[in-house]
Amino acid sequence: MLHAASFPNQCIWIQSHVRFSRLLNSRFGPFPLFDSSSKTNSFLGSGGRYSTVMASASAISTPKDQKDVVYRQNESTQKASQPNLQVAKRLEKFKTTIFTQMSMLAIKHGAINLGQGFPNFDGPEFVKEAAIQAIKDGKNQYARGYGVPDLNSAVAARFQKDTGLLVDPEKEVTVTSGCTEAIAATILGLINPGDEVILFAPFYDSYEATLSMAGAKVKSVTLRPPNFSVPLDELRSVISKNTRAILINTPHNPTGKMFTREELSVIASLCIENDVLVFADEVYDKLAFEMDHISVASLPGMYERTVTMNSLGKTFSLTGWKIGWAIAPPHLTWGVRQAHSFLTFATSTPMQYAAATALRAPDSYYEELKTDYMAKKAILVDGLKAAGFIVFPSSGTYFIMVDHTPFGLENDVAFCEYLIKEVGVVAIPTSVFYLNPEEGKNLVRFTFCKDEETLRSAVERMKAKLSKKF
C-alpha cells in the first residue's frame, strides 16, 4: 500500500499517477485520472487496490489550478495518443448493434424498453431447478462438443413430434451457444467466399454480418407491408444456379409474418430445381398465434438440403442461457460441426441438462405460453392503434411492426430517438434490417415480451405524449 509520505513532494506523486494512468490506458483502454471529489475509481470499484491509493493520496494538498492543468494536459495526451478503432474490412460497415444502442438510450433516459426482444420476467421454475440440480450434481466441465447426449435426444424427440421427421440425435443434431451461433456455424461451415445467399428483408442483423464474414454475396427479396407476403415472381427472378442458399426465418423477425405453405412450397421447388440449400431459423416456432408453424424441412425433398436452427431462449424466457441447436442430415452437419468446433467448441454443460428437461415439457406448457402472449399482444396492439400508429398484422413471434409516419418524423431512427427522449418508450428502427435502408425508414418494431403492467405503462405514455401530425 502506498502512502503520501512515500513521495518527496506532490509533483513527483502526480507524475507517478500520470504514468500509472498511462500504463492502465495501454492495458485496459481509457482510464480516468484521479478526481479529487471522489475517493474511489470506477474502474476497480470502491474495494480495489487503486482506490486505496487514491484514498491515501487525497491527503496531499495540491493547488486546484495545478491539478486542473495536469488533468487537462494528460487528458489531451490521452486523446492524441489513442489509436484509431480497427476492424477487418469485412465488418467495416457494421456498427454497434441497434439493440445495444437503443438499450443504452433506454437506460440513460429511463425509458420503457419495448425494443430488444428479451422478456422482463423469468423462465419456468422447473427448468431453473433442473439447472441448479445439474450444477450440484457436478455437471460443470466441458460438454461433448456437439451436445450432451440427453439434450441431443430431447431435441430429436421434439423435432419428430413437431414435424414427423425422425432424425439421429448423434449424427444430425448439433448443440450450439444460442441460435445465433447455430447461424454462424451453418454459414461459416457451408458457405464459401463468393457464394450467393438470398435473404428475406427485413432480416435479423446477424445474418448479413455473418455472411460478410464468410465472404458471401448477399441478395435480398423484400417483404412489404401490410402483409409482408413473399413476392414469388421476384424470388424466381433472383434465384439461379449461382445461388448456394436461401435463409428463411419463420415465424419472421421483425415482421411477425409466418410463411404460408404455398410460399414454402414454391421456395422448396425452386431450391430443388436449382440445387440450393435452405437455412431455416425457427426460434419462434412455438410463438405461432394465427396459423400453424410449418418447418420447411418437412416438405417433400427438403430435409436433405435444409439446416433447421432453433433455441431454448424464446420459448422458455431464458435468453441469457444461450442454448441453441442445428438439425441437418449428416452431409450438412459435418460442415456445421467443423465451424462450431472452432467457434465455441462446447456449450454450457449444466444448462444443456436443464434444456433437455425443458424440451420434455407437456403440451400444456406451450398452450399456456401462447395464451399468455396473446393477452400481451392484445394490450400492445390495441394501445398502438389508440396512440395513432398504423399497425400491421403479426401472426407469430413477439414483435409488432408499425408505420410511424403519422407523427411527422423524417425516418425511423429520428422517430425512435424522439420516442425514447420525449415519450420514454423504446422501439427498434427497422432500416438496419434492410440492404437498402430506405425500404425500412417508415417502420419501427415493438416487442410485447414484457409483463402486462410494463406494456400498459408504455401504452399510456405513448397515448399521452404522442400527437399525430397527419
N, C-alpha and C positions, 0 to 999 in steps of 0.2 A: 504494500500500500504506500502511495506517495503522499507526502505532506508538503505544505508550503515551505516549511523550513528546509526542505531538501534543495531549494533553489536559492542561489546567491541574491538574486533580485527578480523583480516581477517581469522584467523584459525577457530574461532567459526563460522563465516559465511560459510566457506567451509564445515565444519562438518554438519551444518544445511542443506545446499544444498544437501549433500550426503544423509542425512536421508529423505529429501523430494523426491529425485530421487527414493530411495528405496520404499517409500510409493507409488509413481506413478507406479513403476515396479510391485508392488503387486496387484495394481488395474487394470492397463491397459496394462501390458506387458512391454518389454524392452523400457526404456526411457533414451535418451542420457543426459549425463552431459553437463553443460554449456560450450560452446566453445567460447573462448574469441574473436574469429574472427567474431562472429555473435551476433547481439543484440536481436535476436528473437529465438524462439524454434519452430521446425517444428510440434511438437505435437499439440500445441494450436494455432499456427499461430501468425502473427505479432500483432493481436489485442488482444491476450489472456492475462489474468492476469499474467500468468507465465512469459510472455515476458517482462512485466513491471518490474517485479522483476529483471530480467536479465539486463535490460537497466540501472536501478538504481545501481545495484551491480557492473556494469562494471567499475565504477569509482574507485573501490578498487584496489590498486596497489599490486598485488601478484607476487612474483618472478616466472618467467616462469618454472624453474625447479620444484618448489614446486607444481605448478598447474599440471604439467605433471605427477608427482609422484602420486598425489591424484587421477587424472583421471585414470591412469593405474591401481592403486590399486582397485578403485571402479569398473572399467570395469572387472577386473579379478574376483572380488567378485560376480558381476552380473552373469558372465558366470558360475561360480561354483555353484551359488545358484538357477539358473533357473531350474525348474522341467523338466523332460522328457516329450515330447509330448505324450499325451494319446488319445487313440481311442479304441472303442469297437472291440473285436476280429472279428466280422462280417465285419468290414470295414478296417481291418489292411492292406489288400493287395491293397487297393485303395489309390492312391496318389493324389496330386493336379491335377485337370483335365488337360488333354493335351491341351485343348483350352486356359485355363488360362496360362499355361506355354509358349505356343507359342505366345500368345498375349503380354505377358510381354517381351519376347525376341524381338518382333517386335518393341515395344516402345523403348527399350534400344538401338537397332541398327538402328532405323529409317527405318525399312523395310515396304514394302507394304504388307498389311495383306490380303492375299487370303486364309487364313486358316479358321478362325472361321466364321460360316455362319450367319453373320448379315449384312444387307445392309449398305452401307455408304451414302445412300440417304434416304429421308424421305418418310413417307406414304402419302396417298392422303389427300388433304385439307378438303374434305367434311367429312372425318372421324374425323380428328383433331378438326374441328369446332363443330362437334356433342359432342365431349368430353368436349370442353370448355363450350358449352351451358348447358350440364348436370351439370357441376360444378357450373355455375351461377344460375342454377335452384335449387340449394341446395341438389342435389342428392349425398351427401358426407358422409353419415353414413353407418354403416354395411348394406350390402345387405342381402337378404334372403340367407340362406346357400347354397342352390343348384342352385342359379341364380335368377336374376331379371326376372320376367315373360316375359318382352319384348324380352330379349335375348334368353331365352329358346324357345320361339315361333319362333324366327328367325332361330335358329339352326335347329329346327324340319322342318321348311319350306325348308331350303336349303338342308337338308338331303333327303327329299322327292323328291325334284327336281333332285337331283343328282343320287339317287338310285331307286326311285319309291316306297320306303318304307314309310308308314305312321306311325309316332311314336307320343306318347303322351308327349308333352313338360313338363308336370307336373310330370309325373311318370317315364320317360325314358331318360331325359336329365339332366345332372349334370354339372354345370359350375365350372371350376377349375382355379387355378392360372397357366395358361400355360398348354401345353400338358405334360410337364414333371411331373407336379403334377397329371394330369389325369392318367399317367402311374403309379405313386407311389400309388395313391388311389386305382387303379384297382388291382395292385399286392398285396398291404397290406390288401386290403379288401376281396380278393378272394383266396389268396394263403396261405396255412398253412405250417408250418415248415415240411420239408421232402418232400413236393410236388415236382414233377418233371416238369420242364418247358423247352421247346425247343426254342432256338433262332437260327436265321439265321446269321451266321458270314460272314463278319464283321457286327457289330451291334453298335448302339448308346450306348455310355458308361454308361448312367444312367440305362439301362436295367439290366445289371449284378449287379450293385451296389444295386439297389432296391430289386432285387431278393435275394441278400445276406442278406439284412436287414429283409426280410421276412422268411429267413431260408430255402429257396427253394434249390432244387438240380437242377443245370443248366446243360443242354446238348446243344450242338450246331451242326448244319449242315452247312458246309462251302460252300458259293457261290464262285466259282473260275472264274478268267478271262479266256478268254476275254469277255464272255457274261454274266457271273455270273448267269447262269441258276440254277434252283433248282435241285439238284441230287435226283430225286424222289425215286429211289431204296434205296438210303442211308436214306432218310427220313422214308421210310417204315420200314427199319430195326431198326430205333431209336425209333419210336413212339410205345407205348404199353399201356396196361391197367393201368400202373403206371403213365402215363403222365396226368398231370392235365390241362396244357395249352400250346399252341403254340403262340409265339409273332411274328407277321408279321408287317413289315414296307414297305409299297408300296405307292408311289414311294420310293425307298430304299436309305437311307443314310448309308454309304458314297458312294455306287457304282453308283447311278443313275439308277439302274435297276428298271424295272416295272414288277411285277408279271403278267404272262400271264393268260388267262382264263383257259388254260389247267392245269397250275401249281396250281391255286387256286381251281380248281375242284377236283384235286387229294387230296389236303390238306383238303378240305371240306369233302370228302368221308371218309378219314382216321379219321377225328375228329368225325364224326357221328358214325362210326364203333366202335371207342374206347372211346366214351363219353368224348371228350376233348374240352375244351374251346378255343376260339381264342381271343387274344388281338390284335386289328388292329390299328397301328399307321399310320394315313393317313394325316399328317400335310402338305405333299407336293402334295395333290391331285389336286390342280389347277396348278401345275407346271409339267404337263404331255405333252411332246413335240412330241413324235413319235408314241404314241398309246393312246387309251382311258384308263383312270383310271377305275379299277373295284374294287368296295368295296366288300370284302368277305362276309359281312353281307347280301348282296343282292342275294347270291346264295341260291338255294333251301335248306331248312332245317338249315340254318346257323344263321339267326338273333337270334334265341332263345339261341344260345351258343356263341354269339360274343359281345365284348365290342369294339365299334369303337371310337377312340380318334382323336381329331383334335385341331386346334388352329387358332387364328387370325393372329399371328405374321408373318408367312412366306408369306401368300397370300397378306397381306396389308402392308408389310415392317414396321411393328410396333412391333418388337420383344421385346422391353422393356416394353410393356404393360402387357405381361404375362396373356393373356386371352385364356383359353382353355376349352374343354368340353369332356364329355364322354357320348356316346349314348348306351343304353343297355336295354334289357327287364327288367321289374320290379324285377324279382327274382335275377338278377345280379346287377342291380342298387342299391339294398339295401346294398350290401357289399361295393360297390364303395362309396356310400354316408356316410356310417359309418366311413370309413377311412378318407374321405375328411373332415368330421366334426372335426376330431382331428388332422388334418394336418394344414389346413389354415382356416377352418370354412367357410370363405367367401372370395370373390374376389373383387377387386377394383370396387366400385359402378359406378362412372361416366364412367369408361372405358367400363363397361358392356353395358351401354346405347349406347355408341358410336359403340361398336362392333355390336349391333343389326342393327344400321344404315348401317354399312359396309356390313353385310351379305345380305342386300337387294339391293346391288349394281346391276346395269343392267349387262347383259351378255357382253356388250361392254367393261366393265372394265376388265373382265377376258381375253377377246380376246387381248386387248392392253397389258396386263401384259405378256401374252405368247409371243406376238410379240417382246416386249422389251427384254425379257430374251433370246429368240432365237438369237437375234442380239448379245447380250453379250456373249452367249455361243460360237458363231462362232468365235468371236475375241479370246477367250481364247483357244479353241480347235486348231485353226489354228496356234496360237502363240506357244502353247506347242509342236505341231508337228514340227514346224520350229526350235524350240530350241533343239530338239533331243530326246524328251520323246516318249515312246510308250504309245499312248493314247487309252483308252478303251471307247467303246460306252456308252453314257448316255442318257437314254430315258426320264428321269424325274428328279426332284429336281433341285438345282442349284449347283451341285457338279460334278466334273470330277475326275476320278481315272486314275492314270498313273503309269507306271513302270519306276523307276528312275535308274535302273541298268546300262543303257548305260553310266552313268557318273562316275562309278567306286567306289562309296562309299559303305561301308560294309553293311549298313542296312538303314532302313527308318529314324530312329532317327538321325543317323550321317548325312544323306543327308539333312534333314530338318534344322539341325543346321548350316551346311555349307551354305545352301541356304539363310538363314537369315543373317549370319555374313558376307559372302563373296559376295553374289549377291544382297541382300537387298529385298528379297521376302519371304513371309511366306506361307508354306503349312503345312498340318497336317500329321504326321506319322500314318499309319493305324494299326500298330501292336497292339496298345492298344484296338482295336476293335475286337480282337480275343481271345478265351480262350487259344489258343496256339499262342503266338506272332510270332513264326517263320513263320506262314502262311501269315503274312502281311508285312514281312520285306522288300519286294521288291516294295511295293506300297505306294504311297502318294496321298493325296486328295487335290485338289484345289477347290475354290469356285468362281463363277462368279456373285455373287450378289453385284457387285460394279459398279460404273459408268464407262462408256466406256473409259474415259481418264485414270482412275486408271488401268483398265485392260490393256490398250495399254502400259502404263508406265511399268507395271510389265513384260509384254511380252518382251519389248525392253531390259530391264535389263537382263532377262534370255538369250535372244538371244546373247547379247553382252558378258556376263560373264561366261556362262556355256560352257564347252567344253567336247565333248564325248570322253570317254576313250576306248570304244569298238564299 
